[in-house]
Amino acid sequence: METDKWQLQFKKGIIELMIMLLIKERAYYGYELTVALKDTMYLGLSDGAIYPILKRLEKSGWTYSHWDTPEDGPRRRYYHLTEAGAAALEKRLEVFHYSADMIQSIKGGD
């Protein structure tokens, strides 16, 4: 079966949007994000799939990270959303909602 490249790109965009939504509320470390996102089985998320996305978000200036060592576990890298990232998230959510509304109106509103 041929992989649908559009669907793969769409899923990557949705994962990125979901990561930004999560870290807008509080800092998360990588594995914690993976666990939170695995609840959405539709995405078919592998364990290491979020790390390139986190790196890209940080490189873009939309997130920043810091290392912390909790008393009860290993050293962890926590990710936060920057002000620029919050602004980008709001724009992306507007586009997402507008697109979903347009698709629904064309589909006929079942």
PyRosetta script that sets phi, psi and omega in degrees:
from pyrosetta import init, pose_from_sequence

init()
pose = pose_from_sequence("METDKWQLQFKKGIIELMIMLLIKERAYYGYELTVALKDTMYLGLSDGAIYPILKRLEKSGWTYSHWDTPEDGPRRRYYHLTEAGAAALEKRLEVFHYSADMIQSIKGGD")
pose.set_psi(1, 129.4)
pose.set_omega(1, -179.0)
pose.set_phi(2, -75.6)
pose.set_psi(2, 136.7)
pose.set_omega(2, 179.0)
pose.set_phi(3, -76.0)
pose.set_psi(3, 132.7)
pose.set_omega(3, 177.9)
pose.set_phi(4, -81.8)
pose.set_psi(4, 107.7)
pose.set_omega(4, -175.9)
pose.set_phi(5, -63.6)
pose.set_psi(5, -36.4)
pose.set_omega(5, 178.8)
pose.set_phi(6, -61.0)
pose.set_psi(6, -45.0)
pose.set_omega(6, -179.2)
pose.set_phi(7, -62.9)
pose.set_psi(7, -39.7)
pose.set_omega(7, 178.0)
pose.set_phi(8, -62.9)
pose.set_psi(8, -44.4)
pose.set_omega(8, 179.1)
pose.set_phi(9, -65.1)
pose.set_psi(9, -39.6)
pose.set_omega(9, 178.6)
pose.set_phi(10, -61.0)
pose.set_psi(10, -45.7)
pose.set_omega(10, 179.3)
pose.set_phi(11, -62.2)
pose.set_psi(11, -40.9)
pose.set_omega(11, 178.1)
pose.set_phi(12, -61.3)
pose.set_psi(12, -41.7)
pose.set_omega(12, 178.4)
pose.set_phi(13, -64.6)
pose.set_psi(13, -39.9)
pose.set_omega(13, 179.0)
pose.set_phi(14, -67.1)
pose.set_psi(14, -41.9)
pose.set_omega(14, 178.3)
pose.set_phi(15, -61.2)
pose.set_psi(15, -44.1)
pose.set_omega(15, 179.1)
pose.set_phi(16, -61.0)
pose.set_psi(16, -43.8)
pose.set_omega(16, 178.3)
pose.set_phi(17, -61.3)
pose.set_psi(17, -43.3)
pose.set_omega(17, -179.8)
pose.set_phi(18, -66.1)
pose.set_psi(18, -38.9)
pose.set_omega(18, 176.9)
pose.set_phi(19, -61.4)
pose.set_psi(19, -46.1)
pose.set_omega(19, -179.4)
pose.set_phi(20, -62.2)
pose.set_psi(20, -40.0)
pose.set_omega(20, 177.7)
pose.set_phi(21, -62.2)
pose.set_psi(21, -43.0)
pose.set_omega(21, -179.1)
pose.set_phi(22, -65.1)
pose.set_psi(22, -49.3)
pose.set_omega(22, -174.6)
pose.set_phi(23, -79.2)
pose.set_psi(23, -5.1)
pose.set_omega(23, 172.3)
pose.set_phi(24, -67.8)
pose.set_psi(24, -36.6)
pose.set_omega(24, -176.4)
pose.set_phi(25, -79.3)
pose.set_psi(25, -36.7)
pose.set_omega(25, 180.0)
pose.set_phi(26, -166.9)
pose.set_psi(26, 166.7)
pose.set_omega(26, 178.3)
pose.set_phi(27, -73.0)
pose.set_psi(27, 140.6)
pose.set_omega(27, 174.8)
pose.set_phi(28, -127.7)
pose.set_psi(28, 151.1)
pose.set_omega(28, 169.1)
pose.set_phi(29, -97.5)
pose.set_psi(29, 163.8)
pose.set_omega(29, -170.3)
pose.set_phi(30, -53.4)
pose.set_psi(30, -53.0)
pose.set_omega(30, -177.6)
pose.set_phi(31, -63.6)
pose.set_psi(31, -35.9)
pose.set_omega(31, 178.5)
pose.set_phi(32, -62.1)
pose.set_psi(32, -39.5)
pose.set_omega(32, 175.4)
pose.set_phi(33, -64.6)
pose.set_psi(33, -42.9)
pose.set_omega(33, 179.1)
pose.set_phi(34, -58.7)
pose.set_psi(34, -45.1)
pose.set_omega(34, 179.5)
pose.set_phi(35, -62.7)
pose.set_psi(35, -44.7)
pose.set_omega(35, 179.9)
pose.set_phi(36, -61.9)
pose.set_psi(36, -38.0)
pose.set_omega(36, -177.6)
pose.set_phi(37, -81.9)
pose.set_psi(37, -23.7)
pose.set_omega(37, -180.0)
pose.set_phi(38, -65.5)
pose.set_psi(38, -19.7)
pose.set_omega(38, 177.3)
pose.set_phi(39, -63.7)
pose.set_psi(39, -19.4)
pose.set_omega(39, 177.4)
pose.set_phi(40, -97.0)
pose.set_psi(40, 84.7)
pose.set_omega(40, -174.2)
pose.set_phi(41, -58.6)
pose.set_psi(41, -26.7)
pose.set_omega(41, -179.9)
pose.set_phi(42, -53.9)
pose.set_psi(42, -33.5)
pose.set_omega(42, -173.9)
pose.set_phi(43, -74.7)
pose.set_psi(43, -22.5)
pose.set_omega(43, -178.4)
pose.set_phi(44, 56.1)
pose.set_psi(44, 51.3)
pose.set_omega(44, -171.9)
pose.set_phi(45, -82.9)
pose.set_psi(45, 125.1)
pose.set_omega(45, 175.0)
pose.set_phi(46, -86.7)
pose.set_psi(46, 163.9)
pose.set_omega(46, -173.9)
pose.set_phi(47, -57.7)
pose.set_psi(47, -39.4)
pose.set_omega(47, -176.4)
pose.set_phi(48, -96.2)
pose.set_psi(48, 4.9)
pose.set_omega(48, -172.0)
pose.set_phi(49, -65.5)
pose.set_psi(49, -27.9)
pose.set_omega(49, -174.6)
pose.set_phi(50, -81.9)
pose.set_psi(50, -19.6)
pose.set_omega(50, -173.1)
pose.set_phi(51, -65.1)
pose.set_psi(51, -41.4)
pose.set_omega(51, 174.2)
pose.set_phi(52, -63.3)
pose.set_psi(52, -33.9)
pose.set_omega(52, 178.0)
pose.set_phi(53, -67.3)
pose.set_psi(53, -45.7)
pose.set_omega(53, 178.5)
pose.set_phi(54, -60.5)
pose.set_psi(54, -40.6)
pose.set_omega(54, 179.0)
pose.set_phi(55, -64.7)
pose.set_psi(55, -42.9)
pose.set_omega(55, 179.3)
pose.set_phi(56, -64.5)
pose.set_psi(56, -41.9)
pose.set_omega(56, 178.2)
pose.set_phi(57, -63.1)
pose.set_psi(57, -39.8)
pose.set_omega(57, 179.6)
pose.set_phi(58, -69.1)
pose.set_psi(58, -41.5)
pose.set_omega(58, 178.8)
pose.set_phi(59, -62.0)
pose.set_psi(59, -32.8)
pose.set_omega(59, -179.6)
pose.set_phi(60, -77.1)
pose.set_psi(60, -11.6)
pose.set_omega(60, -178.5)
pose.set_phi(61, 87.1)
pose.set_psi(61, 9.9)
pose.set_omega(61, -179.0)
pose.set_phi(62, -89.0)
pose.set_psi(62, -16.2)
pose.set_omega(62, 175.6)
pose.set_phi(63, -137.5)
pose.set_psi(63, 164.1)
pose.set_omega(63, 167.9)
pose.set_phi(64, -139.2)
pose.set_psi(64, 162.0)
pose.set_omega(64, -178.0)
pose.set_phi(65, -135.3)
pose.set_psi(65, 160.7)
pose.set_omega(65, 173.7)
pose.set_phi(66, -146.3)
pose.set_psi(66, 154.4)
pose.set_omega(66, 177.6)
pose.set_phi(67, -94.5)
pose.set_psi(67, 142.1)
pose.set_omega(67, 176.3)
pose.set_phi(68, -144.0)
pose.set_psi(68, 147.8)
pose.set_omega(68, 177.3)
pose.set_phi(69, -118.9)
pose.set_psi(69, 101.7)
pose.set_omega(69, 178.3)
pose.set_phi(70, -68.7)
pose.set_psi(70, 157.5)
pose.set_omega(70, -179.7)
pose.set_phi(71, -62.4)
pose.set_psi(71, -30.8)
pose.set_omega(71, -172.8)
pose.set_phi(72, -104.3)
pose.set_psi(72, 18.4)
pose.set_omega(72, -178.4)
pose.set_phi(73, -169.9)
pose.set_psi(73, -171.9)
pose.set_omega(73, -176.9)
pose.set_phi(74, -76.0)
pose.set_psi(74, 167.5)
pose.set_omega(74, 175.8)
pose.set_phi(75, -61.3)
pose.set_psi(75, 138.3)
pose.set_omega(75, -177.2)
pose.set_phi(76, -134.6)
pose.set_psi(76, 146.7)
pose.set_omega(76, 176.6)
pose.set_phi(77, -99.9)
pose.set_psi(77, 118.9)
pose.set_omega(77, -178.1)
pose.set_phi(78, -99.9)
pose.set_psi(78, 141.2)
pose.set_omega(78, -178.1)
pose.set_phi(79, -113.5)
pose.set_psi(79, 138.5)
pose.set_omega(79, -179.9)
pose.set_phi(80, -127.3)
pose.set_psi(80, 152.5)
pose.set_omega(80, 174.6)
pose.set_phi(81, -89.3)
pose.set_psi(81, 134.0)
pose.set_omega(81, 176.9)
pose.set_phi(82, -85.0)
pose.set_psi(82, 172.7)
pose.set_omega(82, 175.4)
pose.set_phi(83, -61.3)
pose.set_psi(83, -41.1)
pose.set_omega(83, 177.3)
pose.set_phi(84, -63.2)
pose.set_psi(84, -37.7)
pose.set_omega(84, 177.6)
pose.set_phi(85, -66.2)
pose.set_psi(85, -39.4)
pose.set_omega(85, 178.1)
pose.set_phi(86, -64.6)
pose.set_psi(86, -39.7)
pose.set_omega(86, 177.8)
pose.set_phi(87, -65.9)
pose.set_psi(87, -42.9)
pose.set_omega(87, 177.7)
pose.set_phi(88, -62.8)
pose.set_psi(88, -40.4)
pose.set_omega(88, 178.4)
pose.set_phi(89, -60.4)
pose.set_psi(89, -46.0)
pose.set_omega(89, -179.9)
pose.set_phi(90, -60.9)
pose.set_psi(90, -42.1)
pose.set_omega(90, 177.8)
pose.set_phi(91, -63.4)
pose.set_psi(91, -43.4)
pose.set_omega(91, 179.9)
pose.set_phi(92, -65.3)
pose.set_psi(92, -38.9)
pose.set_omega(92, 177.7)
pose.set_phi(93, -64.8)
pose.set_psi(93, -38.4)
pose.set_omega(93, 176.4)
pose.set_phi(94, -60.3)
pose.set_psi(94, -46.9)
pose.set_omega(94, 179.5)
pose.set_phi(95, -63.3)
pose.set_psi(95, -43.2)
pose.set_omega(95, 179.9)
pose.set_phi(96, -60.2)
pose.set_psi(96, -49.8)
pose.set_omega(96, -178.2)
pose.set_phi(97, -65.8)
pose.set_psi(97, -41.4)
pose.set_omega(97, 178.0)
pose.set_phi(98, -61.5)
pose.set_psi(98, -45.4)
pose.set_omega(98, -180.0)
pose.set_phi(99, -63.2)
pose.set_psi(99, -44.2)
pose.set_omega(99, 178.8)
pose.set_phi(100, -62.1)
pose.set_psi(100, -40.8)
pose.set_omega(100, 178.4)
pose.set_phi(101, -64.0)
pose.set_psi(101, -42.1)
pose.set_omega(101, -179.9)
pose.set_phi(102, -65.4)
pose.set_psi(102, -43.1)
pose.set_omega(102, 178.4)
pose.set_phi(103, -61.7)
pose.set_psi(103, -44.4)
pose.set_omega(103, -179.3)
pose.set_phi(104, -63.5)
pose.set_psi(104, -39.8)
pose.set_omega(104, -179.2)
pose.set_phi(105, -68.6)
pose.set_psi(105, -36.3)
pose.set_omega(105, 177.8)
pose.set_phi(106, -70.8)
pose.set_psi(106, -40.5)
pose.set_omega(106, -179.4)
pose.set_phi(107, -64.3)
pose.set_psi(107, -32.3)
pose.set_omega(107, 177.7)
pose.set_phi(108, 112.8)
pose.set_psi(108, 7.9)
pose.set_omega(108, 171.8)
pose.set_phi(109, 70.9)
pose.set_psi(109, 15.0)
pose.set_omega(109, 179.4)
pose.set_phi(110, -6.8)
pose.dump_pdb("model.pdb")
